[in-house]
Amino acid sequence: MKKRTLVNLIAPSALIMSLPVSAAIEPAAIDAGPIKIIPMISTQVGYDDNFFSTSGNEEDEIITVLSPSVQLVAEDGMNAYRLTYQLSEGMHQDSTADNYTDHKLAADAHLEFSQRSVLDLQAAYNKGHEARGTGLSAAGGIANSVTSPLEYDTTTLGFSYMYGAPSATGRIEVYGDHLDREYQNFRSITKGRDDTEVTLGTVFYYKIMPKTSLLFEARNKDIDYDVDPASSLDSSTWTYLVGATWEGTAKTTGTIKFGLSEKDFDSSSRDDETYSSWEASVRWEPLTYSKVDISTSRSSAESTGTGNFIDTQNYNINWNHAWNSIVSTDLGLGFTNEVYEGSASGREDDTTSFSAGMNYDMRRWLTFGLNYTYSDQDSNLANTDYDKNLVMLTLNASL
């Protein structure tokens, strides 16, 4: 039975929206010699009317998330270095078994050896979780086998190197990342999902106009699962793309790529696949205070226990409009099609989402946000359809 309504959270927010305001938020830093220290905190209170994303017997929940963070930033000429730590403490009013504590430590460096030689480095350690009803425990997976969130550790290393001046006719970028993931609980069902993912790619940019370049990209993603039974899912995916990128042309900025992907499994028991692939992201700014972001992509996602992989197509549009210097709104619409390739059931899911939000800059150091999201999943697999409403009130504060 539903115990609450959306009014429970919207009503208190109306009082907040009536408070006096001043300038937009601008986090201040503490000077400590060559290092700047930037502390921040985010608090979220949300209401989810179908917390476990189930097709029946929906359970609602009030969720509170407290996320303090601190950044250490140092600059040396054109070079910059940053170290960030964030703690996220999730608390649930009724289902306390779903409480969680996440930690993330990340470091990155931006190094400019010359105008035409730039290197970016990233490293991160994340002690995170998958909420019940998502990821491996989504409907159709192991949802009925877990009694709390799935916990995992990930370690990530990445780099991106660009050679060529911004004004040069030709530039080349080489990039890569290494991710190692290990689940920490429910090992009888998660040990086969520990994996290592290695991505390497290169992009060649050829300038045809002052602010427009053609691009040619090739990348490989290699995925190795650590132990059986998921080892038959070990695979290598090659993606080849051609497209264009531009800035500030007719009030638009964007990148569009089209091509092919080839997913090859190490095991002969699984069928290799070749499919069309694309990535596109375009921003249209008809006014200085109004922007529309449109994005779409097609890629392969790893199986959560059904089929060989998930052929995923995403389509999204978001409109952000600043009504004045302190109030802005967001409207978003999204659609995702997921085909579980190689599944005996021929599973296919369509998910439609709608979001609406308001941002309110109360002080230079304090801002509020109120967001509503509706999600609806329609599947040809029994007992995997669901819909949910989520309301989230967010407070961000800094020095």
Buried (B, 14 or more C-beta within 10 A) or exposed (E): EEEEEEEEBBEEBEEEEEEEBEEBBEBEBEEEEEBBEBBBBBBBBBBBBBBBBBBEEBBBBBBBBBBBBBBBBBEEEEEBBBBBBBBBEBBBEEBEEBBBEBEBEBBBBBBBEEEBEBBBBBBBBBBBBBBBBBBBBBBBBBBEEBEBBBBBBBBBBBBBBBBBEEEBEEBBBBBBBBBBBBBBBBEEBBBBBBBBBBBBBBBBBEBEEEEEBBBBBBBBBBBBBBEEEBBBBBBBBBBBBEBBBBEEEEEBBBBBBBBEBBBBBBEEEBEEBEBEBBBBBBBBBEEEEBBBBBBBBBBBEBBBBBBBBBBBBBBBBBBBBBEEEBBBBBBBEBBBBBBBBBBEBEBBBBBBBEBEBBBBBBBBBBBBBBBBBBBEBEBEBEEBBBBBBBBBBBBBBBE
